[in-house]
Amino acid sequence: MESFSLILAIVVVTALAFDFTNGFHDTANAMATTISTGALKPKVAVAMSAVLNLVGAFLSVEVANTISKGLVDETGIRPEVIFAALVGAILWNLLTWLVGLPSSSSHALMGGLIGAAIASAGVGAVHGDVLVTKVLLPAIAAPLVAGIAAMLGARLTYRLGRNADGKAAAKGYRAGQIASAGLVSLAHGTNDAQKTMGIITLALVAGGALAPDSDPPMWVILSAGIAIALGTYLGGWRIIRTMGKGLTDLQPQQGFAAQTSAATVILASSHLGFSLSTTHSVSGAVMGAGLGRKGGLVRWSTATRMFVAWGLTLPAAALVAAIAEWVCGLGDWGTGLVLVFLIASSAAIWKISRREVVDHTNVIDEPEPSGVVTTAMAAVSPPPTGVTEELAAAVPAAAPDAKAPSATTTV
């Protein structure tokens, strides 16, 4: 293996930074329902998820090979192209994390790679058949399959447990939910950590540090696994709140059905080499499980925002990456300018997030109403009866000498 160039070192570090954001962005996929139903304490849940993400990173390299060998043409791809792709993916991850939307880190990465590759070498640099069969079709099929399976699974669990003791059944389903959450975490490491392995391997091939068609080296697998595990441990609390409380209200039976269905879909896709979005799978499963209980509901306003984010992920990341690649093409100073922009933008997003902190202490609180229409409706709606009575009782106490207006007072 040849010695690293500076740009190659920058690409590897940036790829691991993306993997870190992927970890905290997708923690909700494994642990949101477990936390929201009270099956595990928040900090315990993310610690467990982090360990299993690390273990999952060593189970397969099929998805990594899809990205490093299949999605774009390795020949003619420079390390700067991959750096630009990562810039687009990281910024999209951070923006959607800031607003608490569970968008796809996988699609952000692939969108960035597609945009940068097209900007550098033209449309022919992207293998359209791989994009359709292993990226776009699974993106549509995964939430549908996981959602239907979770809905049927939730209905089945309620039917089978209708005569069981309520407390005993809830305890059993919580234990099952913990096990299924662990399975989702393992599946997440198997699928998502591999995407960073694939992008680093592609960079090493592009930089001449690795022979074409090589599998990810062990140090790449280890570093990618550690990065995603660290990100997972920090916990993407904003997205956990959306997935656990903002999308629907889940009971332990539904949480178990949702996580089991999602884990099955993710593990099957990893085995087939599909670069699946774990976010799409888990979100679809959560919505399906929400509809699987009689009287259950899905908050479609939140779901609609999420669907819009899903649709924007590929093109938005691709556009940012294409612009970054154009600037990088101006020379070394252009690459340095993009790096400074990435660091400054990331710091600004983090600073904005500190205005309203969401962490393990308040993650299961009900989310505030979001959206212009929802906020306006909340502002003009009359307060609940209990609130009205408390206000009425408080008025004379606050102003004991005030004289109440008579019924005959005219204005």
DRENTOR-560199 format. One record per residue: x negated, y negated, z negated of N, C-alpha, C in turn. Coordinates in steps of 0.02 Angstrom, whole numbers, plus 32768, in hexadecimal, padded with zeros to 4 digits. Atoms other than C-alpha are relative to their C-alpha. Layout:
<recs>
XYZXYZXYZ
...
</recs>
This chain:
<recs>
7FD6803C80008000800080007FD47FC28000
8027803D7FFC7FBE7F55802F800E7FD47FC4
7FF7802E80387FA87ECC7FB0803B7FD1800E
7FC6802D7FFA803C7E5A7F8E7FEA7FBB8018
800780477FF080477DB27FE2802A7FD97FCE
7FDA802A802E808E7D1F7F81804A80048010
7FB980007FEE81317D1F7FE3802080437FED
7FE57FBF801281467DDA7FC6800C80057FB5
7FF780018049812D7DC27F0B803D7FD77FED
7FC6802A800D81AE7D367F0D804180268010
7FC57FDA7FED82297DA67F68801180367FCD
7FF47FCB803182147E357EEC801D7FE37FBF
7FE78020803D822C7DC17E5680477FE68009
7FBC80197FF282C47D707EA8803280398004
7FD47FC67FFC830D7E1B7ECD8012801B7FBB
7FF27FEA804482FC7E4D7E17802C7FCD7FDB
7FD48033801C834D7DA77DE68048800C8018
7FBE7FEF7FE783DF7DD67E57801B803D7FDB
7FEB7FC3802383E67E817E0580177FF07FB9
7FEC8017804283EE7E2B7D5C80457FE08001
7FBD801F7FFA84827DBF7D94803480358011
7FD27FC97FF084D27E5C7DDC801480247FC0
7FF17FDE803E84C67EAB7D3080347FDB7FD7
7FD08022802A851F7E237CCF80407FEE8025
7FC5800E7FD985967DFF7D5E802F803C8000
7FD77FC37FF985D27EB47D64800980277FC0
7FF37FDF803F85D27EE17CAC804A800D7FF6
7FB77FFA8008868D7EC57CB1801B803E8022
7FE87FC57FDD86A07F537D2C8004803D7FD2
80037FC5802B866F7FD27CA980247FF57FBD
7FEE8008804686A07F837C04803A7FD07FF2
7FCB8030800E872B7F027C1A803D80217FE0
7FC57FDF801C87BA7F7C7BFB7FF2801F7FBC
80127FE28041875D7FD37B6D7FFF7FCB7FCA
80028036803187417F2D7B1680467FE47FF2
7FBE801F800887F07EE87B368031802C7FD9
7FD47FD3802588467F847AEE7FE5800E7FBA
801C7FF6804287D47F847A567FDE80437FF5
80207FBF80068786802D7A7C7FB77FF97FE7
8045800D801686D77FE37A617FF87FB67FF0
80128045800D86927F457A157FD87FE5803B
8020801C7FC486517ECC7A9B7FB5800E8005
80497FF87FFC85977ED67A6F7FEE804A8007
800D7FB97FF9859C7F937A5C800E80178047
7FEC7FED7FBC85F47FA37B047FCB7FED8033
803180157FCE85747F3E7B657FBD80237FF6
803E7FDA800C84E27F977B1080058046801E
7FF67FBE7FE38529803F7B417FFE7FFD804C
7FFF80077FB7854880037BF27FBA7FF4801C
8043800F7FE984967FC17C017FD5803F8004
80287FC28001844880687BD18014802E803A
7FE87FD37FCC84B580CA7C4A7FF47FE48046
8014801E7FC18494804E7CD67FB880138012
80467FEF7FF583DB80707CC07FF9804A8014
80037FB97FEF83F6812D7CC3801A800B8047
7FE27FF77FBD846681207D5E7FD37FEC8038
802D80177FCB83DE80C67DBF7FD38037801A
802E7FCB7FEC837981677DC68023803C8021
7FDB7FC57FEA840281DB7E0480028009804C
7FF97FFA7FB7840181B47EBF7FDE7FC48022
801B80387FD983B481487F4980267FF98042
7FDB80027FC18439815F7FD180167FB98012
7FE980457FF2848180AF7FC07FC47FD3800F
803D80277FF283D180657FBA7FEA800A8048
80147FF17FBB83AB80BB805F80307FE08032
7FD080217FD4844B807580AC7FEC7FB8800C
801380477FFA840E7FC480897FBC7FF98020
8045800A7FE883557FDB80AB7FF6801A8047
800B7FE17FBF836880468147803A7FF88031
7FC67FFB7FD584188032818B80227FBF8013
7FD6803B7FF384697F86817D7FE27FD08032
8021802D7FD183E97F1C81D97FC28022801E
803B7FE47FDE835A7F4082507FC27FEC7FD9
803D800E802882B97F5081EB7FCC7FD98028
803280217FD6824E7F16827E80137FB7800A
7FF380477FF6823F7E5B8289801C7FDC7FC3
7FE8801F803E82817E3C81D87FC57FEC7FD6
80378019802982097DCE817780147FFB7FB7
7FEE8008804682007DC180B980287FC17FF2
7FDA803E800A82417D0F80C7804B800A800D
7FBA7FF17FF082E27D5481138022801F7FC3
7FE47FDE803A82FE7DC3807C80067FD07FC6
7FFC8033803482D77D348006803D7FD4800A
7FC680297FF2835B7CC9805C804180267FF1
7FC57FD8800F83D87D58804E800E80027FB5
7FF77FFD804983BA7D637F9380177FBE7FE4
7FE98042801783D27CA87F7E804C7FFA8008
7FB880027FF684807CB47FCB8026802C7FCF
7FDE7FD1802D84AD7D4A7F6080007FE87FB8
800580168045846F7D027EBB802E7FC57FF3
7FD6803C800B84C77C5A7ED0804A80128000
7FBA7FEB8000856C7CAF7EFB801180257FC0
7FF47FDD8040855C7D227E6480097FCF7FC7
7FFE802F8037853C7C8F7DF1803F7FD58003
7FC4802A7FF985CB7C257E36803F80267FEB
7FC47FDA8011864C7CB07E267FFE80147FB6
80057FF48048860A7CDA7D7780177FC37FD9
7FEE803E802386207C247D45804C7FF87FF9
7FB78007800186D97C277D72802380417FE9
7FE37FC4801B86F17CD77D2E8022802E8032
7FE17FD77FCC871D7D2C7DD27FD6803F800D
80267FC37FF286EB7DE37DEA7FF8800D804A
800F7FF47FB986A77DD77E9B7FCB80358006
802D7FC87FF486357E577EEA7FB87FE98007
8048800D7FF9857A7E487ECB7FE48025803C
80177FD97FC785627ECF7F4E800D7FDB8041
7FF080247FC285BB7E6B7FD57FDA7FBE8004
8029803C7FFF855E7DCE7FA07FBB800F801B
80427FEC7FE984BA7E297FBC80018010804B
7FFD7FED7FBA84EF7E73806280127FC5802D
7FF2803D7FDA853B7DCF809C7FC37FD58009
803E80267FFB84997D7680747FCF801F8031
802E7FDD7FD384347DFA80D080167FF88049
7FE680077FBB84A57DF0816A7FF57FB98019
800880467FEB84A27D31816F7FB87FEE800E
804780107FF683E67D25815B7FE48025803D
80187FDA7FC783C67DAF81DB80177FE28042
7FE6801F7FC384367D5C825D7FDD7FBE800D
802380407FF883E57CB2823D7FB9800A8019
80457FF47FED833A7D0082557FF880228043
800B7FD67FC5834E7D8082E0803D8008802D
7FC57FFA7FD683FD7D6D8326803080377FE9
7FCC7FD18014849B7DD6831B7FE980488008
80177FBC7FF484417E6F835F7FD9801E7FC7
80267FE6803983DE7E7E82BD802C80257FCF
7FD27FDF802E847A7EBC8264801F803C8023
7FE37FC37FE484B57F6F8282804B7FFF7FF0
7FB88009800A856F7F53829B8024803F7FEA
7FDE7FC1801285A0800B828D7FF7800F7FB6
800C7FF48047854F801A81E180287FCE7FD6
7FDB80348023859F7F7581AA804A80137FFA
7FB87FEF8001864D7FB381D9800D803F7FD7
7FF17FBF801E8643806981A07FEB80057FB7
801A7FF7804485DD8056810080077FC37FD3
7FF7803C802986097FA680C680497FE88002
7FBF80207FFA86AB7F5D810A803A80317FF2
7FCA7FD0800C87197FF9810E800480167FB7
7FFB7FF0804786E8802F805E80197FC57FD5
7FE9803B8026870A7F7C8023804C7FFD7FFF
7FB780007FFC87BF7F8F805C801C803E7FDE
7FE47FC0801887D78046802E7FF780087FB4
80107FF18046878580477F8180347FE57FCF
7FCE8018803187FE7FD47F22804480218009
7FC07FDE7FF4889480287F75800080467FE3
80047FBB8019885B80D97F4E7FFC80007FB3
800780028048882480AD7E9D80407FE77FDF
7FC2801B801C88C480497E7E803880338000
7FCB7FCD7FFD893A80D27EB87FF180397FCF
80137FCA802E88D981567E57800B7FEB7FB7
7FF78017804488DC80EB7DB9804A7FF97FEE
7FB88007800E899680C67DC8801F80457FF4
7FE67FBC800A89C0817F7DDD7FE5801F7FC0
801E7FE5803C894681AD7D5380207FE37FC1
7FE1801F803B8992812F7CDA8046801C7FF5
7FBC7FE580078A42816E7CFD7FFE80487FE6
80067FBB80168A0982217CE57FEE80037FB6
80147FFF804689B581FB7C3E803A7FEE7FD2
7FC6801280298A5181A57BFC803380397FFE
7FD07FC97FFE8ABE82377C347FE8803A7FD6
801A7FC880268A4D82BB7BE97FFE7FF17FB5
8006801280468A3D825B7B46803F7FE27FE1
7FC3802080198AF282247B318019801E7FBE
7FEA7FE0803F8B1082A17AA37FC980037FCC
80387FFD802F8A67828C7A5180057FC97FCB
8003803380358A48822E79AF7FDD7FC2801B
801A803F7FE38A29817879DC7FB97FF17FEC
8042801280188991815A796F7FCC80338017
80307FCC7FEB893F820179987FF17FFB804B
800980067FB8895C81E87A527FD47FC48011
8028803C7FF3891581377A4F7FB7800C7FEE
80457FF18014887B817579F17FDD802C8033
801C7FD47FCE886181FF7A6F7FF07FDC8041
800C80257FC28872818A7B037FC87FCE7FF9
8039802E800B87F8810F7AB57FBF80278008
803D7FD77FF88778819C7AAA7FF58010804A
80067FF37FB8879D81C97B5F7FEB7FC28026
8012803E7FDF878D81137B8E7FB67FF17FF8
8048800A800A86E081087B417FD8802D802E
80237FD27FD386AA81A27BA280057FE98049
7FF780167FBA86F381607C457FDB7FBF800D
8027803D7FF886A380B67C287FB68010800A
80457FEB7FF685FC810D7C167FF5801C8046
80057FE57FBD861D81667CBA7FFE7FC88034
8002803A7FD3864180C07D107FBC7FDE7FFE
8042801F8007859F80787CCB7FCB80298025
802E7FD47FDD853F810E7D0B80087FF9804B
7FF280097FB9859380FC7DB57FE87FBD8019
801680447FED856C80427DB77FB57FFE800A
80497FFD7FF884B480637D9C7FEC8026803E
800E7FD77FC584B780E87E22800C7FDA8041
7FEF80247FC2850780737EA27FDF7FBC8004
801680477FFA84D97FBF7E787FB57FF77FF7
80488008800884277FD27E397FDC80148040
80207FEA7FC28400802A7EDC7FFE7FC98035
7FFF80357FCE842F7F907F407FC27FD47FFA
803E8026800A839F7F307EF37FC480298014
80377FD47FE9832D7FC67F0E7FFA7FFD804C
800180027FB783607FC27FC57FE47FBF801B
801680417FE783417F087FD97FB57FF77FF3
80478004800E82957F137F857FD9802C8030
80217FD27FD082677FA97FF17FFD7FE18045
7FFF80227FBF829B7F48808C7FCD7FC98002
803280368003822F7EB680547FB9801C8004
80427FE17FFE819A7F2980387FEE80188047
800B7FEA7FBB81AF7F7280E67FF37FC3802D
8007803D7FD781C47EC481327FBD7FDE7FF4
80408020801081287E8780D87FC4802C800D
80377FD47FF180C07F1B81107FE380247FC5
80197FDF803C80AC7F5E8060801980477FF9
7FE37FBE8002810F7FFC8084800F80178047
7FF47FE57FBC8121806D811C804B7FFF800F
7FB97FFE7FED81C68064817E802080437FED
7FD97FC58013824E80DF81497FEB801F7FBE
80147FE68041820280F2809D803A7FFD7FCD
7FD280038038826B811A80037FE57FCF7FCD
8018802F8033826280A07F707FCB80207FD3
80337FE5802F81C280B97F09801C80027FB9
7FE87FF7804481D680EB7E5480017FBD7FD9
8001803F802581A2803F7E13803A7FD38014
7FC680277FEA822D7FF17E7B803F80197FDD
7FC67FE3802182AE806A7E3480027FEC7FB6
800480108047827280497D82800F7FB77FF3
7FF68048800C826C7F8C7D9080487FEB800F
7FBB80117FEF83177F827DE4802F80197FC9
7FD77FE6803683627FF17D5C7FFB7FD67FC1
80098029803C83187F887CD080227FBC8008
7FE380427FF583507EE47D1F804C80017FFA
7FB77FFE800384057F197D34801880127FBA
7FEE7FEE804584077F657C857FFC7FC37FD2
8007803D802883C97EC17C37803A7FD0800E
7FC8802B7FEF844C7E5E7C968041801A7FE3
7FC47FE2801C84D27ED87C5F80057FF47FB5
7FFF80088048849F7EC97BA980157FB97FEB
7FEC8044800F84B37E0C7BAC804B7FF68006
7FB880027FFB85667E277BE3801B7FC58027
7FDF80357FDA85C77DC47C6480437FF17FE0
7FC48006802986447D8D7BE180397FDD8024
7FCA80237FDD86A47D187C548028802F802D
7FDE7FD27FD386CA7DA17CD0802180387FD9
7FE17FCE802B86EC7E1F7C4680447FE67FE8
7FC0801C801687747DA97C07803480048038
7FD17FFE7FC887C37D9D7CB480188047800D
7FEE7FBB7FF187BE7E597CD28028801F7FC7
7FE07FE0803987F67E887C2280427FE17FEC
7FC480228017887B7E047C0080227FD78037
7FE3802E7FCF88947D937C96802680238038
7FE27FDE7FC788C67E187D16803E80277FEC
7FC67FDB801A893C7E867CB07FF280107FB7
80087FEA804589587EC77C008001804C7FFF
80077FB77FFE891C7F797BE98004801F7FBB
80027FD5803B893F7FFC7B667FCB8035800B
80367FCE7FF888BF80867B44800E80338037
7FF07FD07FCB891C80FF7BB77FEF7FE48045
800D80207FC0891080847C467FB67FF5800B
8048800B7FFA885B805A7C227FDC80408013
801E7FC07FEF882D81117C28800C80138049
7FEF7FF07FBB8888812A7CCD7FD97FD48031
8022802F7FD38839808F7D1B7FB680118006
80487FF47FFE878680B87CEB7FEF8044801F
800D7FBE7FE2879181707D1A80087FFD804C
7FF480067FB887D881457DC67FC77FDA8021
803580297FE3875680BE7DE67FBE80278002
803F7FDB800386C4812C7DAF7FFE80368036
7FFE7FCB7FCD86FC81B97E237FF37FE38045
800980207FBE870581447EB97FB87FE98009
8045801B7FFA865B80F47E947FCD80388009
80307FC87FFB85FF81987E79800580238043
7FF87FE17FBE864981E27F187FE07FD68036
801D802C7FCE861481497F7C7FB380007FFD
80497FFD80078563814F7F357FE4803E801F
80177FC07FE3855382057F6980007FFC804C
7FFB80057FB7858981D6801B7FD57FC8801C
802A80377FE98515813F802380267FC18012
7FD9803C7FF385A180BF802C7FEB7FCA7FCE
80128037802C856B80167FE980407FDF7FE6
7FBE80128018860D80067F897FFC7FC77FCD
7FFB8032803486427F727F208021801F7FC3
7FE27FE6803E865B7FB07E6F80367FD17FE6
7FCE8031801486BB7F0F7E4E8043800E8021
7FC27FF17FDD873B7F397ED48021803E7FE4
7FE47FC08018874F7FEA7E9380207FF77FBB
7FE68007804487647FBA7DDC803B7FD07FFE
7FC9802F7FFF87D47F257E00803F8021801B
7FC77FDB7FE588457F917E6C801C80317FCE
7FEA7FD08032884A80157DE480247FDE7FC6
7FE08024803788757F957D5E80477FEA8014
7FBE80147FEA89057F507DC5802F803C8007
7FD77FC47FFA89437FFF7DED8017801A7FBD
7FEF7FE98043893D80307D3680337FD17FE0
7FD08030801B89997F907D098047800E8018
7FBE7FF07FE48A287FC47D7B801780477FED
7FEF7FBB80108A2280777D3B802980097FC1
7FD77FFE803C8A78804F7C9780427FDF800C
7FBD801D7FFA8B3280307C9080027FBC7FDF
80008044801A8B467F757C7A7FBD7FDE8007
8042801E7FF68A8E7F597CA680027FCB8036
800280377FD08A5C7EC37D0C7FB97FF28015
8040801B7FE789D07E777D7280097FB68008
7FFC80497FF889AF7DBD7D687FE77FEF8046
801180077FBA89B47D9E7E227FDD7FBE8010
8024803F7FF489767CEB7E147FB5800B7FF8
80477FEF800A88D17D2D7DCE7FE8802F8037
80127FD07FCB88D17DBD7E4B7FF67FDC8043
800780257FC088EA7D437EDC7FBE7FDA8002
80408022800288557CDA7EA57FC78031800C
80337FCC7FF887F07D7A7E9B7FFC80178048
80007FEA7FBA88267DB17F4A7FE07FCC802D
801E80367FD887F57D077F917FB480027FF8
80487FFB800C87497D187F3F7FE2803B8025
80187FC57FDC87377DC67F8A7FF77FEF804A
800380107FB9875E7D8480387FC97FCE8011
803380347FF386E37CF280267FB980187FF4
80437FEC801786527D567FDF7FCF800B803A
802D7FF27FC886057D9A80807FEF7FC18028
8011803A7FD886157CFB80E97FDD7FC87FD9
80208036802885E67C83805B7FB7800F7FF3
80467FEC800C85497CE3802C7FD87FFF8040
802280007FBF851F7CF780E47FEE7FB98016
800C80457FEC852F7C3C81047FC77FE17FD9
8036801C802984C17C0A80717FBD80208013
803D7FDD7FEE84417C8E80A27FE67FE98044
801580177FBE843F7C5481577FDF7FBB7FFB
801D80438009841E7BA081217FBC80067FDE
80407FF6802383967BDB80A87FCB801C8030
80307FE47FCF83457C4181347FE87FCB8030
801480367FD383457BA981A77FCC7FD27FDE
802F802A802482ED7B4181217FBE80257FF6
803E7FD9800982717BCE80FD7FD980038041
80227FFE7FC0824B7BD281B77FD77FC38010
8027803D7FF582027B2381AB7FB880067FE7
80447FF6801981687B698154800080107FB6
80067FEF804781267B8F80A880217FCC7FD4
7FE18034802981627AE88068804C80088000
7FB87FF37FFD82127B1780A2801480377FCF
7FF37FCA8030820B7BB9803F7FFC7FE77FB8
8005801D804381D07B587FA7803B7FD57FEF
7FC6802B800B825F7ADC7FBD803E802A7FEF
7FC77FD4800E82DF7B6A7FC17FF9801E7FBA
800A7FE4804382927BB67F2480117FCD7FCA
7FF080368030829D7B0F7EC8804B7FF57FFD
7FB780097FFE83527AFC7F01802380387FDB
7FE17FC78022837D7BAA7EC27FF97FF97FB4
800B8007804883307B8B7E17802A7FC67FE4
7FDB803A801983807ADE7E05804B800E8000
7FB87FF07FFD842C7B1C7E3C801480317FCA
7FF17FCF803484257BB07DC680017FDF7FBB
80028023804083F47B3F7D35803D7FD37FF7
7FC6802C800484817AC57D5E804080287FF1
7FC57FD7800C85037B517D63800080187FB7
80047FEA804684C57B947CBB80127FC77FD1
7FF18039802B84CF7AE57C6F804B7FF17FFF
7FB8800B7FFC85827ACF7CAD802580357FD7
7FDF7FC9802485B07B787C6180007FF57FB5
8005800D8047857B7B397BB580377FD27FE6
7FCA802C8016860C7ABE7BB3803980287FE1
7FCE7FD4801D86827B4E7B8E7FE180457FFA
80257FC2800B86267BE07B428031803B7FF7
7FDB7FC28008866F7C8E7B567FCD80367FEE
802F7FCC801486157D187AF6802580377FDC
7FE07FC6802086357DB47A8F802F7FED7FC8
7FD580158037868B7D4F7A0780467FEB8017
7FBE80187FE9871A7D0E7A748015801F8043
7FF37FE47FBE871A7D7F7B0D8046801E8006
7FBE7FE17FFC87BF7DD47ADF80387FCE7FF2
7FCD8032800688197D2F7AC380257FF98042
7FDA80097FC288A27D097B407FE07FC88028
801D80357FD6885B7CA57BD480307FC68007
7FD7803B7FF588977BF57BEE802180038045
7FE180027FBE89127BD57C7D7FD17FE18033
802D80197FCC88B37BBA7D1F80287FEE803D
7FDF80157FC388E17B657DC1802A7FC27FF4
7FDB803F800689387AC07DE28049800C7FEE
7FB97FF3800B89E87B077DE9800C801B7FB9
7FF87FE2804289D37B717D4C7FF67FCC7FC9
800E8033803289877AE17CEA80387FCD7FFC
7FCA80307FFF8A0F7A697D21803F801B7FDF
7FC57FE1801F8A987AE37CEF7FF880057FB5
800C7FFB80488A487AFD7C4580077FBC7FDE
7FFD8043801D8A407A417C2B80477FE77FF7
7FBC801A80028AF97A207C4E803080307FDF
7FD37FCF801F8B417ABE7BFF800D7FEC7FB8
7FF2800F80468B9A7AA47B577FDA802F7FD2
80247FD4802F8B3C7AE87AC0802E80367FE6
7FD87FCB801D8B757B8B7A7180297FE77FC5
7FD2801680358C027B8079F07FDC7FF67FBE
80248005803F8B8E7BA0795F7FD67FC17FFC
8029803C7FFE8B1C7B127995802B7FC37FF6
7FD3803980068BB07A9B79A680167FF57FB8
7FEB800680458BED7AC378F77FC87FE67FD3
8039801780288B3E7AA878AF7FF57FB68009
800880477FF38B3279FF790480367FD77FDE
7FC98024801F8BDD79CC78C47FF77FFB7FB5
800C800280488BAE79FA78137FC67FD37FEE
803C8028800F8B0A799D7821800D7FB68006
7FF580477FF48B5578F6785980107FDB7FC0
7FF38024803F8BA478C377B17FC680037FD0
80397FFC802D8B0B790177567FCA7FCF8013
8033802E7FE98A9A789677C180147FB87FF6
7FE8804580078B0777FB77B5803D7FFF7FD3
7FC77FFA802E8B7578077719802B7FC27FFD
7FDA803D80038BAA7751772280227FEE8041
7FE380117FC08BDB775677D7804A800E7FFF
7FB87FF87FFD8C93774177F9801480218040
7FEB7FDE7FC48CE077BA787180337FD78025
7FD080277FDA8D41776778FE8045801F7FFB
7FBB7FE780068DFD777478EE801A80148043
7FE37FE77FC28E6A77C7796D801D7FC9802A
7FE180367FDB8EB4771F799D7FCF7FCD801A
803380307FE98E0F76C979C180017FFC804B
8000800A7FB78E0E76807A707FBB7FEB8017
804080137FE38D7B76677AE2800D7FD08039
</recs>
